[in-house]
Amino acid sequence: MPVNLTAPDPSSLFPVAGVQIGIAEAGVRKVGRKDLTVFLIDEGASIGGVFTTNRFCAAPVQVCREHLESQKTAPVRAIVVNTGNANAGTGEDGLARARQTCAALAELLKLKPEQVLPFSTGVIMEPLPVDRIIAGLPAALADARANHWARAAEAIMTTDTLPKAYSAKAMVGGAEISVTGISKGAGMIRPNMATMLGFMATDARVDPAIMQQLSYELAEGSFNRVTIDGDTSTNDSFIVVATNRADHAPVTSLDSADGRALKEALLAVARQLAQAIVRDGEGATKFITVRVEGGKTAAECRQVAYSIAHSPLVKTAFFASDPNLGRILAAVGYAGIGDLDQTLIDLYLDDVHVAVKGGRNPAYREEDGQRVMKQSEITVRVLLGRGSASDTVWTCDFSHEYVSINADYRS
């Protein structure tokens, strides 16, 4: 069961002017499942994207990167997403099938193929059933509506147990803007994104020149701060669309007052989407915040936080509600900071002060640690005593169910 996560109420998700979404059953892997989603984007939008750092990236990731680079001459007007097949590890044939999908949708919409971004998620190293996808496109287009965000969140799921979608409104430049986003992912989740897809749209007016920077900074503050199992996928993708329909002057700098307000609104939704992935982590029973403070740089704080969050011994201790907290200190020690002074380190579990100056707090009691470990949401706080920098990541525990899900995934 997901950790303190519920399915979104469709009525809570705001339509974004300039975006329509259609869903269809294409039979990509299973019959009778919503597995094909199309986003239609009005002319004049600004778009940015961030993708997996895995060098063995999927065919759609490669094609998306190519098409985003062509936006000055062929602005993106459509997105097509299939589940059930990742089209990864498929070589030149996979690239050809991804491009064939784009060409088919472009023909139906009277666009250029470069104006379509393809996304796939599912099983790796199997040929993409492009004929089924192409056959399902007319139904997806006929279904296109502005208020189909909740249905789209459901249609892009793989091992997710719940759809993930959030909305917000904010003031930018004296005008109210809407932000809505969806994401999917539950396993193979690691920093630099993972088997996750994220799509976010706003009607805010944003200069195309800053969209790539905006999407990168949003990913850095959200999807690049989550980890479930330490695996970086082949298909990670996060797309941000600004339809430029709101009634305010275009945002031309993220350092301006309007730019900061815009980023804050988008980041709030992106973080909810990213944290929802962790809450729905495969077999997860606990949502864990790892905050590291007192570092020389934010980068080294992240390094320590990920060391803790990736440790199977730490994660299984959380599942068992076992305050075997030496595992956390050990993870801090092997994080790779060569001049780390263990005698300066303090450790907290929520409000419980576990370690002082590298040693057990004389006031710490095992029953206090166990009380916190039994909670469904836990904060691990490490003070390095090296400076004033800090950073935070979010993770979950490892349960028996995680092994079962991944052992049975292809069957």
BAVOKE-872678 format. One record per residue (C-alpha): x, y negated, z. Coordinates in steps of 0.02 Angstrom, whole numbers, padded with zeros to 5 digits, always signed. Each point is the difference from the previous one (the first is absolute). Example, Ala and Ser with C-alpha at 12.3 -4.5 7.8 and 13.67 -1.06 7.14 Angstrom:
# BAVOKE-872678
+00615+00225+00390/+00069-00172-00033/
This chain:
# BAVOKE-872678
+00000+00000+00000/+00065-00175-00039/+00055-00106+00147/-00128-00136+00039/-00045-00020-00183/-00172+00000-00078/-00061-00008-00179/-00029-00177-00062/-00175-00071-00007/-00026-00044-00184/-00096-00156+00051/+00154-00065+00093/+00104-00002-00159/-00007-00163-00097/-00009+00003-00190/+00142-00099-00078/-00052-00112-00144/+00087+00059-00157/+00015+00185+00047/-00119+00143-00039/+00028+00183+00044/-00070+00157-00078/+00014+00180+00060/-00029+00165-00089/+00022+00188+00019/+00127+00056-00129/+00041+00173+00067/+00186-00038+00010/+00029+00139+00126/-00169+00045+00075/-00176-00006-00069/-00127-00115+00081/+00124-00119+00078/+00017-00187-00027/+00177-00005-00069/+00007-00139-00130/-00004-00186+00042/+00011-00149-00114/+00028-00181+00054/-00051-00133-00126/+00085-00168+00024/-00061-00161-00079/+00114-00102-00109/+00112-00125+00089/+00049+00105+00152/+00173+00006+00079/+00070+00172+00044/+00150+00069+00095/+00053+00176+00047/+00119+00097+00110/+00046+00181-00032/+00092+00149+00075/+00188-00007+00022/+00010+00186-00039/+00113+00020-00152/-00104+00150-00053/-00150-00112-00026/-00158+00056-00088/-00043-00040-00181/-00139-00125+00045/+00121-00096+00111/+00120-00018-00145/-00138-00056-00117/-00070-00123+00127/+00169-00082+00020/+00016-00018-00188/-00173-00074-00019/+00021-00124+00144/+00155-00066-00087/-00107-00038-00154/-00125-00111+00090/+00053-00162-00085/-00053+00068-00169/-00123+00135+00056/-00079-00044+00170/-00069+00147+00096/-00189+00017-00016/-00035+00177+00062/+00059+00134+00121/-00036+00186-00015/+00025+00120+00146/-00016+00189+00002/+00013+00117+00148/+00038+00186-00002/+00157-00013-00105/+00152-00110+00033/+00073+00010-00176/+00170+00008+00084/+00144+00115-00046/-00077+00011-00174/+00139-00079-00106/-00032-00079-00169/-00165+00093-00016/-00062-00084+00158/+00049-00172-00065/-00092+00036-00162/-00157+00052+00095/+00005-00155+00111/+00016-00110-00155/-00139+00097-00085/-00115-00038+00146/+00041-00186-00012/-00028+00000-00188/-00170+00085+00018/-00063-00124+00129/+00073-00146-00097/-00093+00055-00156/-00166+00006+00094/+00031-00174+00070/+00077-00073-00159/+00164-00034+00088/+00182+00042-00031/+00064+00158+00089/+00124-00109+00096/-00148-00087+00082/-00045+00159+00094/+00088+00064+00156/-00011+00190+00031/+00009+00082+00171/-00003+00184+00048/+00004+00094+00164/-00010+00184+00042/+00099+00156-00040/+00176-00023-00072/+00075+00090-00152/-00164+00042-00086/-00050-00072-00170/-00124-00142+00012/-00167+00056-00075/-00010-00157-00103/-00144+00063-00108/-00112+00013+00154/+00050-00173+00056/-00035-00076-00170/-00166+00089-00009/-00047-00074+00170/+00044-00180-00042/-00168-00050-00079/-00093+00057+00156/+00119-00098+00111/-00023-00156-00105/-00189+00018+00002/+00008+00012+00190/+00101-00160+00022/-00067-00117+00134/+00073-00136+00110/-00056+00086+00161/+00076+00172-00028/+00150-00020+00114/-00060+00131+00125/-00033+00127-00138/+00172-00034-00073/+00081+00027+00171/-00082+00172+00003/+00045+00042-00180/+00188-00028+00022/+00015+00118+00150/+00103+00161-00003/+00034+00078+00172/-00076-00152+00085/-00143+00043+00116/-00077-00174-00012/-00004-00140-00129/+00098-00156+00046/-00062-00175-00043/-00001-00172+00082/-00055-00177-00041/+00031-00173+00069/-00042-00180-00036/+00115-00147+00030/+00021-00184-00040/+00131-00048-00128/+00014-00177-00067/-00165-00047+00077/-00094+00141-00088/-00059+00168+00065/+00083+00150-00082/-00042+00185+00005/+00124+00143+00019/-00044+00183-00021/+00115+00150-00012/+00000+00190-00001/+00136+00127+00031/+00027+00187+00003/+00131+00108+00081/+00018+00124+00142/+00163+00094-00031/+00170-00022-00083/-00003-00172+00079/+00162-00090+00037/+00069-00177-00007/+00020-00067-00176/-00174+00070-00018/-00050+00178-00031/-00142+00103-00075/-00105-00152+00019/-00096-00111-00116/-00055-00173+00050/-00105-00123-00100/-00040-00174+00065/-00093-00142-00084/-00039-00179+00045/-00089-00139-00090/+00134-00122+00058/+00092-00103-00130/+00182+00054-00005/+00137-00052-00120/+00054+00156-00098/+00181-00048+00033/-00015+00043+00185/-00109+00156-00013/+00145+00122+00000/+00076-00083+00153/-00169+00000+00086/-00031+00185-00033/+00175+00043+00061/-00018-00099+00161/-00171+00077+00033/+00071+00175-00024/+00147-00040+00113/-00117-00052+00140/-00120+00146-00016/+00027+00155-00107/+00189-00008+00025/-00027+00008+00188/-00089+00168+00009/+00064+00178+00004/-00084+00167+00026/+00127+00132-00047/+00154-00086-00071/-00030+00054-00180/+00000-00132-00136/-00118+00047-00141/+00015-00013-00188/-00159-00102-00028/-00007-00141+00128/-00084-00154-00070/-00071-00160+00073/-00085-00125-00114/-00059-00175+00045/-00122-00093-00114/-00043-00184+00016/-00147-00038-00116/+00022-00190+00013/-00186-00031+00020/-00003-00092+00167/-00025-00187+00009/+00171-00062+00056/+00164-00056-00078/+00114+00143-00052/+00122+00060+00132/+00173-00026-00073/+00108+00036+00153/-00015+00124+00142/+00090-00126+00111/-00137-00130-00018/-00145-00013+00123/-00118+00077-00127/+00127+00134-00041/+00018+00049+00183/-00189+00004+00023/-00019+00109-00154/+00136+00121+00053/-00068+00012+00176/-00173+00047-00065/+00067+00129-00121/+00123+00071+00125/-00137+00028+00129/-00093+00111-00124/+00159+00086-00061/+00048+00046+00178/-00171+00073+00035/+00014+00105-00157/+00176+00057+00044/-00044+00042+00179/-00155+00094-00058/+00116+00115-00098/+00095+00040+00160/-00161+00022+00100/-00054+00126-00131/+00170+00084-00009/-00011+00185-00037/-00041+00084+00164/+00029-00160+00100/-00071-00010+00176/+00090-00158+00058/+00040-00171-00073/+00168-00063+00058/+00073-00175-00010/+00189-00006+00011/+00065-00174+00040/+00186-00035+00015/+00055-00166+00074/+00164-00082+00043/+00093+00049-00158/+00130-00103-00092/-00106+00009-00157/-00175+00056-00047/+00080+00130-00115/+00087+00089+00144/-00160-00006+00101/-00089+00088-00143/+00143+00124-00009/-00026+00049+00181/-00190+00000-00015/+00003+00117-00149/+00124+00114+00088/-00127+00021+00140/-00151+00011-00116/+00080+00131-00113/+00061+00116+00138/-00095+00166-00003/+00046+00027+00182/-00073-00169+00049/-00156+00027-00104/-00034+00175+00068/+00025-00063+00178/-00135-00129-00032/-00116+00135-00066/+00028+00103+00158/-00020-00153+00113/+00169+00047+00070/+00100-00148+00070/+00164+00077-00058/+00065-00176-00021/+00182+00046-00019/-00048+00040-00180/-00041-00183-00030/+00165-00059+00075/+00093+00129-00104/-00084-00066-00158/+00054-00176+00047/+00178+00062+00022/+00013+00088-00168/-00083-00139-00099/+00169-00048-00069/+00044-00162+00090/+00185+00025+00031/+00026-00130+00136/-00161+00036+00096/+00026-00016+00188/-00111+00127+00088/+00018-00089+00166/-00103-00146-00067/-00150+00102-00058/-00171-00004+00083/-00146+00111-00049/-00187-00022+00030/-00151+00108-00034/-00142-00127-00003/+00012-00080+00173/+00110+00137+00073/+00183-00050+00019/+00090+00164-00034/+00185-00044-00019/+00103-00145+00068/+00172-00043-00069/+00015+00169-00083/-00053+00104+00149/-00160+00062+00079/-00095-00136+00090/+00002+00046+00185/-00183-00052+00010/-00053+00109-00148/-00116+00144+00042/-00032+00147-00116/-00188-00012+00026/+00003-00180-00065/+00086+00054-00159/-00122+00143-00022/-00148-00116+00024/+00057-00106-00146/+00047+00150-00109/-00179+00066+00015/-00070-00158-00080/-00053-00002-00182/+00094-00163-00028/+00174-00027+00071/+00131-00137-00012/+00184+00044+00012/+00103-00155+00039/+00190+00001-00006/+00108-00147+00055/+00175+00008-00075/+00077-00147+00094/+00098-00057-00152/-00091-00156-00061/-00170-00076-00034/-00061+00094-00155/-00144+00122+00002/-00106+00108-00115/-00142+00126+00007/-00049+00160-00090/-00152+00112+00018/-00002+00189+00001/-00095+00151+00066/+00036+00165+00084/+00033+00171-00079/-00129+00133+00034/-00028+00181-00050/-00128-00065-00125/+00134-00097-00096/+00088+00162-00042/-00163+00086-00048/-00055-00140-00115/+00164-00006-00094/+00019+00189-00007/-00172+00015-00080/+00001-00158-00107/+00012+00082-00172/-00118+00145+00037/
